[in-house]
Amino acid sequence: MYNWRKGGFMKLIFAVDNNFSMGLKGDMLFHLRKDLKRFKSITMGNILVMGRKTLESLPGSKPLEGRTHIVLTRNKDYKNGDAHIINSLDDLDQLIESLNPQKDKEVFLIGGGDLVGQLIDKCDTAYITKVDKTYSSYDTQIPNLDELDEWKLVEKSEVQVEEQKNETFHYTYNKYKRI
């Protein structure tokens, strides 16, 4: 059985700016086509853990195809497609165990920022797409892994470049491990 209170087994996966800011008014700060394809490739067939607002920010406010969704919300009457809804972090361990008894699926924490703050100690790996920009307008951030002693950058890609709406984005794919 998972004992998520005593060590990491989840993985973070986010796209952030230089300050680890990632969202504004329920949307991501940027939508990078290559990064979204990478997100799909990494998470396909696995388990996604998120808050209600994160689920509702997904296309059509529905669960993503090919992945199992666990949604934490205080709303005891909330339902959304095939998503597994829980109202307490105390229920997370048992639900993940029941959905993944062979432990052959990875568990990704995909948002929101408050939930990351509550569960970051349960994560052992982070896939962070870091966009070389600093946004002044944001309302959602995750902890800056570059400033946390217990996290170490273990892989960094070459700089990726993507043009969108007359704006050029430079970013890297970064993998962090808890040490």
Residue frames relative to the residue before (quaternion, step in Angstrom):
aa qw qx qy qz dx dy dz
M 1.0000 0.0000 0.0000 0.0000 0.00 0.00 0.00
Y 0.5264 -0.6124 0.4832 0.3382 3.56 -1.11 0.72
N 0.0542 -0.7430 0.6632 0.0726 3.51 -1.12 0.65
W 0.0975 -0.8674 0.4870 0.0304 3.50 0.50 1.26
R 0.5830 0.5745 -0.3914 0.4207 3.61 1.15 -0.17
K 0.7575 0.3796 -0.1960 0.4936 3.62 1.16 -0.43
G 0.8263 -0.0371 -0.0045 0.5619 3.59 1.00 0.63
G 0.5789 -0.6500 0.3884 0.3027 3.51 -1.13 0.62
F 0.0568 0.7660 -0.6403 -0.0043 3.49 -1.18 0.63
M 0.6220 0.5164 -0.3493 0.4738 3.57 1.24 -0.17
K 0.2779 -0.7297 0.6006 0.1718 3.50 -1.35 0.35
L 0.3481 -0.7003 0.5825 0.2216 3.55 -1.09 0.76
I 0.0476 0.7713 -0.6346 -0.0075 3.58 -1.14 0.56
F 0.1839 0.7895 -0.5457 0.2121 3.54 -0.46 1.32
A 0.2551 -0.6773 0.6554 0.2160 3.49 -1.41 0.29
V 0.0012 -0.8224 0.5630 -0.0821 3.56 -0.69 1.14
D 0.4653 -0.6179 0.5340 0.3412 3.55 -1.33 0.17
N 0.7820 -0.3459 0.2293 0.4651 3.60 -1.26 -0.17
N 0.7306 0.3956 -0.2244 0.5093 3.60 1.17 -0.54
F 0.5028 -0.6647 0.3948 0.3866 3.57 1.32 0.26
S 0.3556 0.6748 -0.5354 0.3627 3.57 1.11 0.79
M 0.0844 -0.8504 0.5194 0.0057 3.56 -0.95 0.81
G 0.8425 0.1539 -0.0613 0.5126 3.61 1.06 -0.41
L 0.0671 -0.7580 0.6470 0.0481 3.47 -1.38 0.38
K 0.8629 -0.0519 -0.0016 0.5027 3.55 -0.87 1.07
G 0.7554 -0.4332 0.2116 0.4438 3.56 0.83 1.03
D 0.6965 0.3955 -0.2815 0.5285 3.59 1.22 0.26
M 0.5718 -0.5658 0.4594 0.3766 3.54 -1.28 0.37
L 0.5780 -0.5949 0.4330 0.3527 3.58 -1.19 0.51
F 0.7897 0.0336 0.0127 0.6124 3.58 1.19 -0.60
H 0.2134 -0.7479 0.6172 0.1190 3.54 -1.23 0.59
L 0.0396 -0.8202 0.5698 -0.0324 3.56 -0.12 1.29
R 0.4727 -0.7207 0.4282 0.2716 3.57 -0.52 1.21
K 0.6874 0.4766 -0.2965 0.4609 3.61 0.82 -0.97
D 0.6580 0.5076 -0.3133 0.4596 3.57 1.00 -0.78
L 0.6425 0.5111 -0.3304 0.4657 3.60 0.99 -0.74
K 0.6256 0.5116 -0.3334 0.4855 3.61 1.07 -0.68
R 0.6353 0.5207 -0.3190 0.4727 3.58 1.04 -0.80
F 0.6142 0.5419 -0.3332 0.4670 3.59 0.99 -0.86
K 0.6665 0.4990 -0.3007 0.4652 3.58 0.88 -0.94
S 0.6670 0.5156 -0.3020 0.4451 3.58 0.89 -0.93
I 0.6916 0.4819 -0.2752 0.4623 3.58 0.92 -0.92
T 0.7752 0.3915 -0.1945 0.4561 3.59 0.87 -0.92
M 0.4698 0.7019 -0.4439 0.2993 3.62 1.17 -0.37
G 0.8253 0.2087 -0.1856 0.4907 3.55 -0.93 0.99
N 0.6593 0.5128 -0.2934 0.4650 3.57 1.28 -0.04
I 0.5734 -0.5866 0.4602 0.3396 3.57 -1.34 -0.16
L 0.1532 -0.7769 0.6074 0.0639 3.55 -0.93 0.99
V 0.1502 -0.7644 0.6239 0.0633 3.56 -0.90 1.02
M 0.1540 0.7958 -0.5659 0.1508 3.58 -0.84 1.00
G 0.5031 -0.5925 0.5255 0.3459 3.49 -1.38 0.12
R 0.7109 -0.4642 0.3245 0.4169 3.56 -1.30 0.29
K 0.6671 0.5099 -0.3189 0.4395 3.61 0.84 -0.91
T 0.6232 0.5241 -0.3430 0.4682 3.59 1.05 -0.68
L 0.6406 0.5074 -0.3346 0.4693 3.60 0.89 -0.83
E 0.7067 0.4681 -0.2739 0.4544 3.56 0.86 -0.91
S 0.6187 0.5254 -0.3539 0.4646 3.60 1.25 -0.20
L 0.5327 0.6228 -0.4076 0.4028 3.60 1.27 -0.22
P 0.6787 -0.4895 0.3341 0.4338 3.62 -1.15 0.46
G 0.8367 0.1047 -0.1185 0.5243 3.56 -0.78 1.06
S 0.4233 -0.7153 0.4427 0.3365 3.59 1.32 0.13
K 0.5514 0.6088 -0.3682 0.4356 3.56 1.21 0.63
P 0.6378 -0.5114 0.4035 0.4110 3.59 -1.24 0.36
L 0.4910 -0.6550 0.4979 0.2864 3.56 -1.15 0.71
E 0.5625 -0.6301 0.4332 0.3145 3.55 -1.02 0.86
G 0.8400 0.2618 -0.1794 0.4400 3.56 -1.14 0.73
R 0.7072 0.3737 -0.2569 0.5424 3.57 1.27 0.21
T 0.4088 -0.6751 0.5569 0.2588 3.55 -1.22 0.58
H 0.1765 -0.8087 0.5572 0.0665 3.57 -0.83 1.01
I 0.0917 -0.7395 0.6652 0.0473 3.52 -1.05 0.94
V 0.0787 -0.8114 0.5792 -0.0097 3.56 -0.68 1.15
L 0.1975 -0.7599 0.6104 0.1045 3.54 -0.86 1.03
T 0.1586 0.7684 -0.6049 0.1361 3.55 -0.85 1.03
R 0.4906 -0.6441 0.4980 0.3105 3.54 -1.20 0.55
N 0.5822 0.5971 -0.3578 0.4201 3.59 1.24 -0.46
K 0.2955 -0.8041 0.4951 0.1448 3.58 -0.28 1.27
D 0.6918 0.4580 -0.2741 0.4864 3.62 1.21 -0.34
Y 0.4503 0.7227 -0.4380 0.2882 3.60 1.26 -0.06
K 0.0396 0.7581 -0.6493 0.0464 3.54 -1.09 0.88
N 0.0920 0.7839 -0.6106 0.0647 3.56 -1.10 0.67
G 0.8319 -0.2039 0.0977 0.5067 3.54 -0.35 1.28
D 0.7834 -0.2969 0.2547 0.4830 3.53 -0.99 -0.93
A 0.3806 0.7368 -0.4856 0.2764 3.60 1.23 0.18
H 0.3693 -0.6858 0.5844 0.2275 3.54 -1.15 0.75
I 0.1651 -0.8164 0.5516 0.0446 3.55 -0.53 1.21
I 0.0233 0.7690 -0.6385 0.0179 3.56 -0.95 0.94
N 0.3569 -0.7610 0.5158 0.1656 3.52 -1.18 0.64
S 0.7736 0.2471 -0.1379 0.5669 3.58 1.25 -0.01
L 0.5346 -0.6103 0.4782 0.3363 3.55 -1.10 0.69
D 0.5623 0.6126 -0.3814 0.4037 3.58 1.18 -0.51
D 0.6802 0.4889 -0.2835 0.4668 3.61 1.17 -0.52
L 0.5077 0.7008 -0.4051 0.2948 3.59 1.23 -0.38
D 0.6448 0.5452 -0.3208 0.4290 3.60 0.85 -0.95
Q 0.7088 0.4651 -0.2661 0.4587 3.55 0.75 -1.05
L 0.6546 0.5088 -0.3236 0.4560 3.61 0.96 -0.81
I 0.6581 0.4923 -0.3256 0.4673 3.60 0.88 -0.83
E 0.6210 0.5376 -0.3359 0.4611 3.58 1.00 -0.77
S 0.6959 0.4682 -0.2863 0.4632 3.59 0.89 -0.88
L 0.6897 0.4653 -0.2791 0.4796 3.60 1.08 -0.65
N 0.8018 0.1989 -0.0618 0.5600 3.58 1.16 -0.57
P 0.0284 0.8587 -0.5115 0.0116 3.63 0.79 0.98
Q 0.6888 0.4605 -0.2875 0.4805 3.62 1.09 -0.60
K 0.3310 -0.7647 0.4781 0.2777 3.59 1.35 -0.20
D 0.4070 0.7254 -0.4580 0.3137 3.57 1.07 0.76
K 0.6555 0.4452 -0.3147 0.5226 3.58 1.29 0.03
E 0.4030 -0.6781 0.5521 0.2700 3.53 -1.15 0.62
V 0.2928 -0.7401 0.5849 0.1563 3.55 -1.20 0.63
F 0.0918 -0.8159 0.5709 -0.0036 3.57 -0.60 1.21
L 0.2513 -0.7206 0.6295 0.1461 3.53 -1.00 0.93
I 0.0648 -0.8531 0.5175 -0.0131 3.59 -0.46 1.21
G 0.7886 -0.2807 0.1536 0.5251 3.64 1.15 0.16
G 0.6468 -0.0698 -0.7274 -0.2183 1.43 -2.41 0.42
G 0.8117 -0.3263 0.2211 0.4311 3.44 -1.42 -0.12
D 0.6488 0.5156 -0.3245 0.4560 3.60 0.96 -0.81
L 0.6600 0.5073 -0.3048 0.4628 3.56 0.97 -0.86
V 0.6087 0.5320 -0.3533 0.4707 3.59 1.04 -0.71
G 0.6347 0.5372 -0.3285 0.4480 3.58 0.96 -0.82
Q 0.6964 0.4674 -0.2673 0.4745 3.58 1.06 -0.75
L 0.8050 0.3260 -0.1306 0.4781 3.59 1.04 -0.75
I 0.4018 0.7442 -0.4770 0.2392 3.63 1.18 -0.07
D 0.6289 0.5379 -0.3440 0.4436 3.61 1.07 -0.60
K 0.6530 0.4945 -0.3089 0.4834 3.58 1.24 -0.24
C 0.6159 0.5465 -0.3318 0.4602 3.57 1.32 0.03
D 0.2006 -0.7987 0.5583 0.1001 3.56 -1.06 0.77
T 0.7657 0.2108 -0.1067 0.5983 3.58 1.28 -0.34
A 0.0604 -0.7858 0.6141 0.0422 3.56 -1.14 0.63
Y 0.1686 -0.7355 0.6501 0.0887 3.54 -0.99 0.97
I 0.0284 0.8262 -0.5545 0.0953 3.54 -0.25 1.31
T 0.1902 -0.7254 0.6523 0.1106 3.53 -0.82 1.07
K 0.0973 -0.8213 0.5619 0.0171 3.55 -0.49 1.20
V 0.2281 -0.7735 0.5850 0.0865 3.52 -0.61 1.28
D 0.3860 -0.7373 0.5103 0.2168 3.56 -0.84 0.99
K 0.4844 0.5699 -0.4946 0.4426 3.52 0.44 1.37
T 0.1945 -0.7403 0.6258 0.1504 3.53 -1.28 0.39
Y 0.2003 -0.8016 0.5577 0.0789 3.55 -0.49 1.23
S 0.3345 -0.7397 0.5485 0.2004 3.56 -0.98 0.85
S 0.7209 0.3523 -0.2273 0.5519 3.59 1.19 -0.49
Y 0.3196 0.6960 -0.5867 0.2632 3.55 -0.60 1.22
D 0.1467 -0.7862 0.5874 0.1239 3.57 -1.21 0.36
T 0.7275 0.3295 -0.2242 0.5585 3.57 1.29 0.08
Q 0.0338 0.7805 -0.6171 0.0947 3.51 -0.90 1.09
I 0.2220 -0.7075 0.6372 0.2100 3.53 -1.31 0.28
P 0.6598 -0.4899 0.3564 0.4446 3.61 -1.17 0.30
N 0.4624 -0.6738 0.5087 0.2709 3.56 -1.03 0.85
L 0.3192 -0.7920 0.4923 0.1684 3.58 -0.24 1.28
D 0.5905 0.5755 -0.3704 0.4278 3.60 1.15 -0.49
E 0.7201 0.4315 -0.2378 0.4886 3.59 1.20 -0.47
L 0.6250 0.5339 -0.3366 0.4594 3.60 1.28 -0.02
D 0.4713 -0.7163 0.4463 0.2562 3.58 -0.67 1.14
E 0.6953 0.4988 -0.2868 0.4307 3.59 1.03 -0.69
W 0.6832 0.4222 -0.2852 0.5230 3.62 1.28 -0.01
K 0.0810 -0.7952 0.6007 0.0122 3.55 -1.01 0.90
L 0.4200 -0.6711 0.5550 0.2554 3.55 -1.02 0.89
V 0.0866 -0.8362 0.5411 0.0194 3.61 -0.58 1.11
E 0.7821 0.0887 -0.0693 0.6130 3.60 1.24 -0.35
K 0.0214 0.7738 -0.6327 0.0200 3.55 -1.12 0.75
S 0.3816 -0.7416 0.5095 0.2118 3.56 -0.78 1.04
E 0.6163 -0.4478 0.4667 0.4493 3.50 -1.39 -0.04
V 0.6065 -0.5510 0.4161 0.3943 3.58 -1.21 0.42
Q 0.2430 -0.7410 0.6160 0.1114 3.53 -0.97 1.02
V 0.1391 -0.7798 0.6054 0.0772 3.59 -1.08 0.68
E 0.0465 0.7895 -0.6088 0.0615 3.54 -0.91 0.96
E 0.2629 -0.7525 0.5899 0.1288 3.54 -0.95 0.99
Q 0.1136 0.7797 -0.6079 0.0980 3.54 -0.97 0.92
K 0.8580 -0.0687 0.0483 0.5068 3.56 -0.90 0.93
N 0.6993 -0.4914 0.2585 0.4502 3.56 0.79 1.09
E 0.6254 0.4717 -0.3631 0.5044 3.58 1.14 0.59
T 0.2549 -0.7600 0.5813 0.1394 3.55 -1.03 0.85
F 0.1529 -0.7788 0.6051 0.0617 3.55 -0.88 1.03
H 0.1156 -0.7398 0.6599 0.0618 3.54 -1.03 0.91
Y 0.1423 0.8040 -0.5620 0.1323 3.58 -0.76 1.00
T 0.2333 -0.7439 0.6083 0.1489 3.51 -1.35 0.35
Y 0.3758 -0.6585 0.5980 0.2600 3.52 -1.30 0.49
N 0.0564 -0.8167 0.5735 -0.0313 3.55 -0.69 1.14
K 0.1344 -0.7672 0.6221 0.0795 3.54 -1.02 0.82
Y 0.1162 -0.7826 0.6113 0.0185 3.52 -0.86 1.11
K 0.1379 -0.7562 0.6315 0.1016 3.54 -1.24 0.57
R 0.4528 -0.6347 0.5463 0.3060 3.52 -1.18 0.63
I 0.1833 -0.7984 0.5654 0.0958 3.58 -0.83 0.96
